[in-house]
């Protein structure tokens, strides 16, 4: 029966991003009764899933960037010889099972996965793009929630907001007493989890002295700079060059 298996023998080379997105997570949010427009508990769970990816998945991504129900994983080296189907399927399944553990639900949930081929230079632009999407998602989430609270259905709210520029959405909420530039940074800019080399001091019993050694630590940052700013580009460039 082996010859009847259908698969694409597609191989990719690093560096790449793997982006996983939640499937029908609006229903998941409703079932969990998540706070709107943003739930810090769910954001924390997605952050911990990112940490699990770096520490426990066996895939060994270098970093993970998350906002809403999506996670982007950056790989400078690939597992499974770069086999696309295997990397995609394991990334999506690990993300789903890890999130189920973090939010302690019994109903199944799922992610889809895709691979984005990049160069180290393009990786910076990719993260800038995803953070821009996080900002747009932040604007829409606040405005849609405000309209629903005022009596619109979700469908009506989406229709009213369709095509509006970011500045218009910002003014829409400002007129309702909310300055979207002052909301928590993780809502506006997402969360980044990455590996960092650190000097660790320990005692060498053979030499009988304190020694320093390099260890890899997993760092989580919820107060990110704007990636498109000079500060943000330098931060990302330095980070990716060090990976």
N, C-alpha and C positions, 0 to 999 in steps of 0.2 A: 504493500500500500504506500510505501515511501514515495514512489514515483507519481502518486496522485496528489501529493501535497502541492498547494499553490502558494508560491512566495516569490517576491522580487529580489533577485540577488544584487541588490543595490548597495553600493559601498560609498561612504563619504570620508573625507579627510578633515582633520582639524585645522584651524579652530572653527567651532560651530557653536551656535546657540540651539538649545532645545526648548521650545516654549510649550508648556502645557496649560490648557484652559479648561475651566470647569464646564461641565455639560449640564444645562438646565439648573444652574445654581440659584435662579430666582426662586424655584420651588424649594430648594434646600434652605434658603434664607427664611422663607415663610414658615417652613416646618420647624425651624429652630427658634423662630421668634427673634431674629437678630435685630438689633437697634438700627434705625434708619436715620440718616443716610449711610452712616458708617458704624461698624461695630468693632470696638477695640479688641474684644475677646476673639472674634473671628480673625482679625488681622494678626493677633498674637499666635493663633493656631497656624496660620499660613507661614508665619515667620519660623515657627518651630519645625514645620514640614521642610522648609529650606535648610534648616540646620541638620535635620535628619538626612537630607540628600547628601550634604557634604560629609557627614560623619558615618552614616550607616548604610547607605544604599548600595555600596560597592561600585557605583558608577564613577565616583570621584570627580564631580564637577569642581571647577575652581571657584565659582561664585554663583549666587542665585539672587535674582531681583524679582520682587513680588509686589503687586498691588491688586486690589479687588480679588478675583478668583483666578488669576494667572500667575505663573512662575516661569521666568526665563533662566535657564541654566547655561553657563558658559564652560566650554570644554577646550582646553589647550591640548589634551590627549584624550583619545576615545577608547572605550571598552569594546569588546566583541569584534575587534578588527574593523570597526567603523560600519558594521552592518546596520543599515537604517531601520529595517523593520524591528529588529531586536531592541535597538536603543529606544525607539519610539514606544514600543509596547511596554517595556520594563519601566521607562520613565513615567508613563501615564498610570500604570498599575501601582507602582510604588507610591506616587503622589496621592492617589486615591486612598490606598490602605493607610498611609501615614496620617492623612487628614481625618479619616474615620476614627483612628486612635486618639488624635488630639482633641476632637470635639465630642468623642464618646457617643456616637450614634450607631444605631443598629440597621438603619435603612442604607442600602448601597448607594454610592455616588461614583461618578466617573469623570475622568479628564480625557481630552484628546491631546495629541502631541504632534509637533511638526519640527523639522530641522531647518535652521537658517544658516547657510554657509557664509562665513565672514573671513576677513583678515583681521589682525589685531587692531588696525586703524579703523576698520569698519565696525568693530565691536563697540568702540566708543560711540559712533553714530547710532548704532542699534539701541544702546542703552539710553541715549538722548531721546530717540524716537519713542521708546516705551515709557519714559518718564513724562514726555509730552502727552502721551495717551492717558497716563495716570492723572495728569492735571485736567484733561478734558473729561475724563470719567468722574473726577471730583466735582467739577462744575455741574455736569448733568445730573449727578446723584442728588446734590443739594436742591437744584431747581425742580427736578421731578418730584422729590419728596415734598417740597413746599406746595406745588400744585395739587398733589394728591391730598394733602392736609386741608387744602382750600376747597376740595370737593370734586376735582377732576379724577377720572379714571386713569390708570397707568397708560392706556393707549392714547387717551386724549392729551395727557401731559406730554407724552413723547412727540405727538403731532405738533403741539404748540412750540416745543423747543427745537424741532428739526430745522436745521439750517442757520440757527442763530450763531453769531460770532461769540468768541470767548468773552470779549468785553461786554457784550449784551447780557450774557448769562451772569457775569460778575455784577453788573448794575442791577439785574433782576433781583439778586439776593441782597445787595446792599440796600435797596429800597425797602427790604423786609427786615432790616436791622442786622444782617449777617455780613461781615467782611470776610470773604473767602480767602484773602491773603493772610488771615490771622488764625485759620483753623490749624489743627495739629499737623506738623510737618509730614508725618507718615501718610496722612490722608491725601496731601497734595503731591508728594514726591515719591511715595513708595518706600520700600524697605530693602536694604541690601545686606546680604550675608556673604562673607568671603573668608578665605584663608589668609593668615598672616603669620610670618615667621617672627618669633619672639625669643629673646635671650632668657633662659631659665637658669637660676642658680640652684645648685644642688651640692650635696656632700659626697665626695669620692672616698669611700672607706679604705681603698687600697693605698691611695696617696695621703689620706688623712687630711684633706684640704677641701675648701669650697672651690667648685669649678662652674663655669658657665657653658651652656650648650644651647643650640638652636632647636626650638620645638615649633610645630605648626599648631596654631590656635585658630578656632573658628570665631569670627567677630561678626556681630550683628549691629547694624547702624540704622536707627529710626529717625535720625535728624540729618538727612542728606542735603548737600548743596544742590542748587539747580545745575543739572548736568551740562546744559548748554552754555553756562557761564564760564569765564576763564578759570575760575576756581574749580568748577565741576569738571571741566575737560582735563585739567591738570590732575585732579584726584583720580579720575578714571584711567587716564594715560599711565600714571605711575602705578596704579593697581594692576592693570593688565600687563604691563612690561615686567612686573615682578612675579607674575604667575608662572 
